Amino acid sequence: MTDHYFSADPSVPFERSPVAATVWGHDLELSSGSGVFANGRLDVGTAVLLRETEPPGPGRYLDLGCGYGVIGLAIAVAQPSAVVDAVDVNERALLLANENAASLDVADRYTAATSLPETTYDEIWSNPPIRIGKQALHELLLTWLPRLAPGGRAVMVVGKNLGADSLASWLGEQGYPTTKLASAKGFRVLETRVTPARMTQ
């Protein structure tokens, strides 16, 4: 069976690879690894997401499908008042994300795990795992979007050719109106809000 970055426990031998990125004026020295999404690099979609957005304010954040942690760690480093939870199914990704948090001195405000306690988030940030399939992706989003606090938002990056526009329409139909914040290199940066009707359900 072929391993994917969304495998819980990839069988490919584990080797770490360094990744350097500058996000919102902060230099991040990170470790990625074999069997983890974007091993050895900052993937184009995540780079677009971080380049086309502003550093977020204080609050509680969720990095959904965190991989080795770059999005959530960038938030924690840029915003000293941010508390970041990160979630992924890949055990190696979680190991790397927590190691990276420690090396960046934000482990007291950043936690990566396969499951998280019930809580609400001011914002959810994600380069979602589109390749798990439409049904699984929809289930994933409908699991986590209800955790947005009143007035909260989700910020996601999705490839245009991987259904960004249809995903935005579908989210709107579910009570999560979604607009395009930016478009670059074949990717859309989407912002999803919660309608009052959805909040009362």
N, C-alpha and C positions, 0 to 999 in steps of 0.2 A: 504494500500500500504506500502511495506517495505521501510524504509529509507536506503539510502546508504551514504557513506562519500562524494559522489559526488552529493548528493541532495543539492539544493540551500538553503533550509531552513528546516533542519531536525526537526521532531516533538518530538523526544525523549527529556525528560527533560534535561536541560543543567546543567552539573556539571563539574567543572574544576578538572584536575588531574595533579600533578607535574611530570615533566620529567627532569632528569639530564643527561647530556651528555658531554663528553670531546672530542672536535674536533680540530685537528691541534694544540694541546697544550693549548686550551682555554676551561675553564669550562663554560658550558651553563646551567643555571637554567631556565627552560621553563614551561609554562602551556599548557597542551592539554585539550581536553574536549570531552564529550559525543557527538556523532553524527559527529565526526571529525576523519579522518584517523589516525590510530595508537594511539588511545586514551590511555594515561598512559604509553607510551613506545616509544622507538626509534625503528622503524621497521627494520627488518633485511636488506632489500634492501637499505634503506637509510644509514644504518650503513656501509654496504659494499662500497657504493659510496664514503662516506666521508673518510673511512679508506684507500681506494685504490687510492686516489688522493692526490695531493699536494695543499697547500693553493694557491688560485689564486692571480694574480697580480692586480694592479690598473685597473679600468675600470668600465663599466656599465654592470650590470648583470640582467638577468631575471630568477626568480625561478618559473618555470611553474608547476602549480598544487601544490601550496606551502603548503597546509595543515596548521598546526599551526606554520610553518615558519622555521623549523630547518635548512634546506639547505641554504636558503638565509641569514638567521641570522648568521650562521656559517661563511659565506663569509664576511659579513659586520663586524663581530667582528675580524676575522683574518686579514682582509685587510682594514686598516683605510682609504684608498683612493678609496674604492669600493662604488659605488652607486647601490643599489639593488631595482628593482621593483619585486613584487610578485603578482601572479594572481591565483585565484581559484574561483569556482562557489559557494562554501560553505560559507555562510555568517558568520557562527560561526568560521570557520577556519580563515577567514580574521580578525575577531575581536581579536582572540587569537594571531595571528601573529603580529598585530599592538601593542597589549598589551606587547607581548614579546620583541618587538623592543624597546619599551619605557623602560622596565625594564633593558634591556641590554645597554641602552644609545646610541642606534644607530638609533633612530626614525628620525633623521635629514637626514639619508642616506638610509632609508628603508621604502618602502611604499607597502602595500598589498591592492589589490582592485579587483573587479570583471571584470573591463575593464581598459585598460591603453591607454594613448595618443600614437599617432604614433611616434615611435622613433626606433632607432637601438640599438642593444646590441653587446657588444664584446663577451659575452658568454651567453648561456642559459644552466641552470642546472635543472635537473628534475628527479624525480622518477615518471614517467608518469602514469596516471590512466588507466592501461591496461584493467581493467575490465569494462570500459565503452563500450567496443566492438571495433573490428578492424576498422570498417568504421569511427566511431566517433573519434577514436584515430588518424587515418590518417588525418582526417579533422583538428583536433587540431594541429597536428605537421605542416601541410602545411599552417596553419594560422600564426604560430609563427616563424618557421624557416626562412622565407623570411626576418625577421627583423634582422637577423645576419649581422653585419657589415663585410666589406671585410676583409678576414683573420680571421674572427671569427669562433667559434665552439660551438657545443652543447655537453654537457656531460650528459648522461642518464644512469640509472640503470634499467635493465629489467630482470625478471626471465627467465632462460633458458627454463623452461617448459611452460612459458607464451609467447613464440615466439620471444625471443631476436634475434636469428639468422635470422629468416625470416623477422623481422622488419629491421634489418641492411641491408639485401638484398634489401628490398623494398625502403628504404631510398636512397640507391645507385641508383636505377632505376629512382628515382625522381630528380636526380642531386645533391644528398647530400651523397657523399661517406662516409661510416661509417666503422670504425675499432673497434676492441675489445682492450680496454686498460687493462682490468683485468677480472678475473673470480674467484668467491669465493662463497661458500655456496649456490650454485645453481643459482647465479645471474651473469649477464654480465654487466660490465661497458663499455659503448659504447661512442665513440667520433665521432661526425658528423661534417663534413666540408662542405663548399659551393664551388662548381666548378665555374670557371670563366663563363662558359656558363649559369649557373643558375643565377649568379649575373647580367647578362645583360638582363635577361628576364623581 
